Amino acid sequence: MVGQSRLSSLLVHLALIFGATVVVAPIWFAFVASSLPGDELMARTLPLWPGDRLIDNYASVLGSGLAEAGMPPLWRMLVNSAIMAIGVAVGKIAISILSAFAIAYFRFRFRMLAFWLIFATLMLPIEVRIAPTYQVAANFGLLNTQAGLILPLIASATATFLFRQVFMTIPDELTDAARMDGAGPMQFFLQILAPLSRTNVAALFVILFVYGWNQYLWPLLVITEPDRTTIVAGIQRMAQVTDSAPIWNYAMAAAMLALAPPALVIVAMQRLFVRGLIESEK
């Protein structure tokens, strides 16, 4: 039994090491590519260790920008992406938690029909409704604006469904007690439901922040001015000029910098994120 247990443990660790290698290897090679000169990167096999242009490449993309690619300094794109990601995450949570509150605690005609219509929108991702959404944004003058990046993405059927499920677990006795104490609907929501949902809000914030940060197609369509573009769309525009100017090293530096903010958010909120997914405080 002891031998079998050790063998099972060894196999599990080998599987974990293999999986970690598969995940980390592309990130490591992107980091190595970001430290090499552009001509050297295109001329020879990618080495295993970073080169001598690491600081210069990152200083170029963060400071002066890339004139050959028509790109502004990368810090502007990082700020644009951060505003979009935070706006999308906060907007989705705010609208979804209020929608779930109305569906779970108010009795009105066609309440469940409204819920299932919201839930049905999961079958219509942004790529399917991209043309009418773009037309609406254009009609309201939202092109090349932060509002145009955020507003069309802040409705979330998934978050509404998750918050509704959380509210359904709240004991009826708690609701009755709040009503007997004279608490109004919004007071009950703000003082009882919102604190009980904080770990769920944290978990959703992490997921939705990463979702907003990684948006590619919508910013590519809505934003045409370089100063307003996001980091993901900026990387794509860098890659478009690689035939005339080998700047894959700068594109990889931008990719590594784009990876940092979501990773920091996940690390910073890891405990609340895990608790929001596996625990119940009700």
C-alpha positions in Angstrom: 0.0 0.0 0.0 2.8 2.4 0.9 4.5 1.7 -2.5 1.3 2.3 -4.4 0.7 5.5 -2.5 4.2 6.8 -3.3 3.7 5.8 -7.0 0.4 7.6 -7.2 1.9 10.7 -5.6 4.8 10.6 -8.0 2.5 10.3 -11.0 0.3 13.1 -9.8 3.4 15.4 -9.3 4.7 14.5 -12.7 1.3 15.3 -14.3 1.3 18.6 -12.4 4.8 19.5 -13.5 4.0 18.6 -17.1 0.9 20.8 -17.0 2.7 23.7 -15.5 5.5 23.4 -18.1 2.9 23.5 -20.9 1.3 26.6 -19.4 4.5 28.5 -18.5 6.7 27.6 -21.5 4.9 30.0 -24.0 5.0 32.8 -21.5 8.7 32.3 -20.9 9.6 32.2 -24.6 7.5 35.4 -25.1 9.6 37.0 -22.3 12.8 35.9 -23.9 11.6 37.2 -27.3 10.9 40.6 -25.7 14.5 40.9 -24.6 16.1 40.5 -28.0 16.8 42.9 -30.9 14.2 42.7 -33.7 16.7 41.6 -36.4 18.2 38.9 -34.2 14.8 37.6 -33.2 13.9 37.1 -36.9 17.3 35.7 -38.0 17.9 32.8 -35.6 16.3 30.3 -33.4 14.8 31.6 -30.2 17.3 31.1 -27.3 16.4 29.7 -23.9 17.6 32.7 -21.9 16.9 36.5 -22.1 19.0 38.7 -24.2 20.7 42.1 -23.5 17.9 44.4 -24.8 15.4 43.7 -22.1 15.4 47.2 -20.5 15.8 49.0 -23.8 12.8 47.2 -25.4 10.5 47.8 -22.4 11.6 51.4 -22.1 10.8 51.9 -25.8 7.3 50.6 -25.7 6.5 52.3 -22.4 8.1 55.6 -23.1 8.4 56.9 -26.6 6.1 54.4 -28.3 6.5 52.8 -31.7 6.5 55.4 -34.5 6.9 52.7 -37.2 3.7 51.0 -36.0 1.8 54.3 -35.4 1.4 53.4 -31.8 1.5 55.8 -28.7 3.4 54.9 -25.6 2.2 51.7 -24.1 1.3 53.2 -20.8 -1.6 55.0 -22.5 -3.0 51.7 -23.8 -2.6 50.1 -20.4 -4.6 53.0 -18.8 -7.3 52.6 -21.5 -7.5 48.9 -20.9 -7.7 49.4 -17.1 -10.5 51.9 -17.4 -12.4 49.5 -19.7 -11.8 46.5 -17.5 -12.9 48.2 -14.3 -15.8 49.9 -16.0 -17.1 46.6 -17.5 -16.6 44.7 -14.2 -18.3 47.3 -12.0 -21.1 47.9 -14.5 -21.8 44.2 -14.9 -21.9 43.6 -11.2 -24.1 46.7 -10.4 -26.7 45.9 -13.1 -26.7 42.2 -12.4 -27.0 42.4 -8.7 -29.9 44.8 -9.0 -31.6 42.7 -11.6 -31.2 39.6 -9.5 -32.6 41.5 -6.5 -35.7 42.5 -8.4 -36.3 39.0 -9.8 -35.7 37.3 -6.5 -37.6 39.6 -4.1 -40.3 41.4 -6.1 -43.5 39.9 -7.4 -44.5 41.4 -10.7 -46.1 40.2 -13.9 -43.9 38.3 -16.3 -41.1 38.2 -13.7 -39.9 34.7 -14.6 -40.3 35.4 -18.3 -38.0 38.4 -17.9 -35.5 36.2 -16.1 -35.5 33.5 -18.8 -35.2 36.1 -21.5 -32.1 37.5 -19.8 -30.8 34.0 -19.4 -31.4 33.3 -23.1 -29.0 36.0 -24.1 -26.2 33.7 -23.1 -26.7 32.1 -26.5 -26.0 35.5 -28.2 -22.4 36.5 -27.6 -21.0 39.9 -28.7 -19.7 38.4 -31.9 -23.2 37.4 -33.1 -24.8 40.8 -32.4 -21.7 42.8 -33.3 -23.3 44.6 -36.3 -26.4 46.0 -34.6 -24.4 46.8 -31.4 -21.9 48.8 -33.5 -24.8 50.6 -35.3 -26.3 51.6 -32.0 -23.0 52.8 -30.6 -22.4 54.8 -33.8 -25.9 56.4 -33.6 -25.3 57.5 -30.1 -21.9 58.9 -30.9 -20.0 56.4 -28.7 -17.2 55.6 -31.2 -13.7 56.4 -30.1 -14.9 56.9 -26.5 -14.5 55.0 -23.2 -18.3 54.9 -22.9 -18.4 53.1 -26.3 -16.0 50.5 -25.0 -17.9 49.9 -21.7 -21.6 50.4 -22.1 -22.4 47.8 -24.8 -20.7 45.1 -22.6 -22.0 45.7 -19.1 -25.2 43.5 -19.3 -24.4 40.0 -18.0 -26.9 37.2 -17.9 -24.3 35.0 -16.2 -23.8 37.4 -13.3 -27.6 37.9 -13.0 -28.1 34.2 -12.7 -25.4 33.7 -10.1 -26.6 36.6 -7.9 -30.2 35.2 -8.2 -29.0 31.8 -7.0 -27.2 33.5 -4.1 -30.3 35.4 -3.1 -32.4 32.3 -3.3 -30.3 30.8 -0.5 -31.1 33.7 1.9 -33.5 32.4 4.6 -37.0 33.8 4.5 -36.8 34.4 8.2 -34.1 37.1 7.6 -36.3 38.8 5.1 -39.3 38.7 7.4 -37.2 40.1 10.3 -35.9 43.0 8.2 -39.5 43.7 7.2 -40.7 43.7 10.8 -37.9 46.1 11.7 -39.2 48.5 9.1 -36.4 48.1 6.6 -37.3 49.2 3.1 -36.3 47.3 -0.1 -33.1 49.3 -0.7 -32.2 49.3 2.9 -32.6 45.5 3.0 -30.5 45.3 -0.1 -27.7 47.6 1.0 -27.4 46.5 4.7 -28.1 42.8 4.4 -27.9 41.4 0.9 -24.8 43.3 -0.3 -22.6 42.4 2.7 -23.7 38.8 2.4 -22.7 38.8 -1.3 -19.3 40.4 -0.9 -17.3 37.3 -1.6 -19.4 36.5 -4.7 -18.9 40.1 -5.8 -15.1 39.7 -5.4 -15.1 36.4 -7.4 -17.2 38.0 -10.2 -15.0 41.1 -10.2 -11.9 39.0 -10.9 -13.6 37.1 -13.7 -15.2 40.2 -15.3 -12.0 42.3 -15.0 -10.1 39.6 -16.9 -13.0 39.4 -19.4 -13.0 43.2 -20.0 -9.2 43.4 -20.1 -9.0 40.7 -22.8 -11.6 42.1 -25.1 -10.3 42.1 -28.6 -12.9 42.4 -31.3 -15.1 45.1 -29.8 -12.2 47.6 -29.1 -10.8 46.9 -32.6 -14.1 48.0 -34.2 -15.0 50.9 -31.9 -11.6 52.6 -31.5 -9.7 53.9 -34.5 -7.6 56.6 -32.8 -4.3 55.2 -31.5 -4.4 57.3 -28.3 -7.6 55.6 -27.3 -6.8 52.0 -28.2 -6.5 49.2 -25.7 -3.5 47.1 -25.1 -4.9 43.9 -26.7 -5.9 45.8 -29.9 -2.5 47.6 -29.8 -0.7 44.3 -29.8 -2.6 43.3 -32.9 -1.7 46.5 -34.7 2.0 45.9 -33.8 1.8 42.5 -35.4 0.4 44.0 -38.6 3.6 45.9 -39.5 6.0 43.0 -38.9 6.4 42.4 -42.7 7.9 45.9 -43.2 9.6 46.3 -39.8 10.5 43.4 -37.5 9.1 44.5 -34.2 8.0 41.1 -32.8 10.3 41.9 -29.9 8.2 45.0 -29.0 5.0 43.0 -29.6 6.2 40.4 -27.1 7.1 43.1 -24.6 3.6 44.6 -25.0 2.2 41.1 -24.4 4.2 40.6 -21.2 3.1 44.0 -19.9 -0.5 43.2 -20.9 -0.3 40.0 -18.8 0.8 41.8 -15.6 -2.4 43.7 -14.5 -4.8 40.7 -14.7 -2.3 38.5 -12.9 -1.9 41.1 -10.2 -5.7 41.4 -9.7 -6.0 37.6 -9.4 -3.1 37.3 -6.9 -4.4 40.3 -4.9 -7.9 38.9 -4.7 -7.1 35.2 -4.7 -8.5 34.5 -1.2 -11.8 36.3 -1.8 -12.0 34.8 -5.3 -11.7 31.2 -4.0 -14.1 31.9 -1.1 -16.7 33.4 -3.5 -16.6 30.2 -5.6 -16.7 27.5 -2.9 -18.0 29.0 0.3 -21.4 30.1 1.5 -21.8 32.7 4.3 -25.6 32.5 4.4 
